[in-house]
Structure formats: C-alpha cells, structure tokens
Amino acid sequence: MDRRQLLTLVTLASGVSAVSPVWAQFDLGKMLDAGKDLAKSESMTDDEVKAAFDQMAAESDRQNRIAPAGNPYATRLNKLTAGLGTYDGLKMNFKVYLTPDINAFAMANGTIRVYSGLMDKFTDDEVRYVIGHEIGHVKKGHSKARIQAALRTSALRNAVSSSNSRAGAIADSQLGDLFEKVVRAQHSQSNEREADDYAMGFMKAKRYQPGACVSALEKLAAMSGGDSSNFLSTHPSPKERAERMKTQLA
C-alpha cells in the first residue's frame, strides 16, 4: 500500500474530506501510521490477537486482587474446572478476582477470570455455565471482532494525536481503555444467543447439569432490580435468555 492509498484509507475511515482545511491540524506521518494500523486491524492473525490479549490480561491481573493458592475461592475454582485445561482448542488459564462484584470474563488468549462475588451467589454448575458462556464469546469470534473494532478507533485517534482539536486529548489509548471496549462493553442480543447456545453445548458435552444455564440466568434476572451485578451491564436480558434456554433442556 503506497502513501496515497494510506492517506485515502484514513480519509475515508474518518469521514473528513481530504480537501478540508481541518487537515492542516494533522501530522501527515501520524496519519499514515494510523492508516497502516487501521489496515492491519482488519487482518489480525490469531497470534496477534493473542498477544494483544496477553497485554490486557497482565494489566487486568495487576490491578486486581487474585486469590492465591490455598485460598478457598481458588481451591473451589480449581475443583470445578478440573479437566478444563483445554477445551475446543482453547488452552485456558483460570484465576479468581477477590471482589464482591458478580462478574466473569474470558479473553481470546485463554484467560478466564471469575469474580468471588459471582462464586458467592452461584452453584458450581452455574459458575460452569458462566465459564462456558464466556468461552462462547471467544470461540464465536466476538472477542476478535471487538479488538479489531477497538484498534480501528485507536488508529483514528492516533491520526489526530497532534491535532489542536479536543480529539487530540484522547489520542493515547491505555490498556484499561482497550479492556473496557473489548471485554467490558455490552454484548449484542445475537452475540448473547450464540454464547448461550455454546454454553448449553458445553454443559452437555462435559456432562454438567444443563439446567444450571437456566437457574443462573434466573438468578441474574432476580438481581436486575439492583446494581450488584456488573455482569448484567455487559450481558443484558437474563429473563428472556432463561426462557430461551429452557427450550434446549430436552
């Protein structure tokens, strides 16, 4: 891709006319670098996706209290995930975050983090449903699509990093910002259905209790009147999802 093509790519992606005087505020070198980043985000290899999640996981672990070996939460998670070192080609790394939040997440590098607050409320098989659901987001490509989208935004921010406009103030994205966009943003209904279907298959394949898919969602629905669950902010409509899961129990 030559410099003219890269300039065109950034121009089209930003929605700003190349002949507009606003371009006088931008650094051409940064624009071209952003164009390269933008093009690359569309063709990320699995290894590149993994490397990006490795960085996010390390930063997330640094900012949270992790249950050490021998801690009751760590012991319980080790027990309920026995035999899950690898599933569907994904080599997993499990840890518990010691926080009252009701949440969990998975990353495309195999990172699985379960919050102690969720473990307080859920049975072992309900925790397994949540794990299966989060693996579903990874295996269905939702995580990769999100990081590509986040990097597209990052590339465009890069392009205006030397601008005198207000956009320049948010040009230097941090790992935490990327984590929020990729891991903590709300999922679409179609993504939720795909992850739930995957979780049901996961539960049946591992001979766990598939009814836990329903009971876990019903618990989340009961919590929806309060603000105790971060999981609800990223995984909406548990009541409707529970009804849908009931049809798959037979």
Secondary structure, 3 states (H helix, E strand, C coil): CCHHHHHHHHHHHHCCCCCCHHHHHCCHHHHHHHHHHHHHHCCCCHHHHHHHHHHHHHHHHHHCCECCCCCHHHHHHHHHCCCCCEECCEECEEEEECCCCCCEEECCCCEEEEEHHHHHHCCHHHHHHHHHHHHHHHHCCHHHHHHHHHHHHHHHHHHCCCCCCHHHHHCCCCHHHHHHHHCCCCCCHHHHHHHHHHHHHHHHHCCCCCHHHHHHHHHHHHHCCCCCCHHHHHCCCHHHHHHHHHCCCC
